[in-house]
Amino acid sequence: MLIEITWYGRGGQGAWTSSNILAMAAALDGKFAQSFPAFGPERSGAPMLAFTRISDEPIEIHSMVYNPDVVVVLDDSLISPKVLSGIKEGGLVILNYTGGQEELFKKLGETPRGVKVYTTPATRLALEILKANITNTAMLGGLMKASEIVSWSSLEKAVRERFRGAVAEKNIDLIKRAYDSTVKVR
Amino acid sequence: MAQALVKPKIPVEKQVLMTVNGNEAVAYAVKQSLVDVVAAYPITPQTIIVEKFSEFVANGEVDTVFVPVESEHSAMSACVGAAAAGARVFTATSSQGLALMVEILYIASALRLPIVMAVANRALSAPINIHNDHSDAYLMRDAGWIQLFAENVQEAYDTTIQAFKIAEDERVLLPVAVNLDGFFLSHTLENIYMLPDESVREFLGGYRRVSKVKVDYFDEEVPLALNPARPLSFGNLDLYDYYFEHKVQQVEAMKSVPEVVREVNEEWFKLTGRRYGDGIMDGYGIEDADIILLAMGSGAGTMRSVVRKLRREGLRVGLLKLRMFRPFPFKDIADKLKNAKLVAVMEKGISPGSYGPLFLEVNTALYELKERPLLVNYIYGLGGRDLVPDMVENMVKGLFKELETGLVQPRLRYLGVRE
């Protein structure tokens, strides 16, 4: 089975890094994985996209993701109907969000049939644990709550491969805290 | 990528699982290939290859002499000098960088220097664009280089190592360009299996070995390499008395290439369990196909995924991936395509005022057949325009309709361009 994930973030928040970590973890699980950004000049703060594909079979396709199974939004200012475009029926949406639900669905608009929505207080947790507004690893925790796409042991190993020492441990702590704090809102 | 029925010499559990992008995969392949000299100049989207490799040099992980030159013209010139001195040599470039190298590309091939170059394929200016198409590869079409195209990151790694073996084979002695699509492969992370260092070393037979020649002013045979202790000269003035004969020899050397590419592909298969068709091309569903798509590079994978889906729906469509563009396998192509009703040549480049360069070759290949399939040329993906799977699906379905009506016009088409 092929799972396609679209990450919405802003330059500097590490959307591509979390996509890469997830791909590394999937590879450690024995799956085939692919991770790439929507290519363009990298500008700090500008909206950007990253994509992950995870499959039991070799991945042949090399286009962008148009019909994601999972959408992850790293920055609450990016929450809009746009992030739901092309999402598959029964797809998962994980948002970095802490506000009220009514306001959230006003921003997000109509959700397609069977789409499940989760919120993670990623900014709050990232500021608390990392002392920086870098929400990518927190959103990995949110993603794991919505669906354990990779094993925890591979995820931790991938984080330790990407970061070193205390930084890695802080990020693993953040992922676990974000997992615990993620709630299903639809 | 075929799976081995016979256990490979280095089974997958003894290979090293890495999650890397295409550029890093090439850098690791070069690191393992005992390269003596790397001379390069940075350019997007190739930069990571040389950047990563310069880390290996700085960390003392390789014995390679790294020459940071001031331009691509100098990069290829340094490669020519080093290769003529008997070194195993690598460089990498893209787009405008390749354009600046052109003068020396012809010299490298005519001097029969087995240089390996990665080309992270990128559009040519103007308008300026850093994204992928095959204009740069087509630019060097007539430069006398062997040109191989990778479909994915694993193939970019495998092909880079194979390229040294092909280039240095005494039947060949020609430079090889390994093409990987800019961004679609160069910057895309995929998990691959790398061989242990010693297996690559063994596959290549250690460092480059230079053949020996007999020249009249030395009593014994001498290595065919520049060395002040045993002076030889390369690239001498060669006017109407001998230039023609030497040029024909260079052209003739291309004839041995398909055989060597096939052998290396098989040897790699026995070693790793991976092979790419027969090394020259790889077909999927082409035996009974009414319509065959022909493509090179990462787009071939996207198209194959669509072809698989359409096959399940019962459409008789196939995909022929071409891995070797130079020398062009005219007879093999004609054999594979001869039973189709229609062939769509899919390519990321065009010769303005003509068709895509691949299309012209396929036309020539099919001319030998008494009964030929219809042929159309789709230009897609210029300047990095994404090849959307739905777009390919609609194209194929439209072609089946055209086949029914019998009117297949025009021959030159664009896929994914706004009107």
Interface residues (C-beta under 8 A of the other chain):
Chain A: N20 A23 M24 A26 A27 L28 F32 A33 Q34 S35 F36 P37 F39 P58 I59 E60 I61 H62 S63 M64 Y66
Chain B: M1 L17 T19 N21 H131 E151 N152 D181 F183 F184 L185 H187 T188 L189 E190 N191 S298 G299 G301 T302 R304 S305 G384 D386 L387 V388 P389 D390
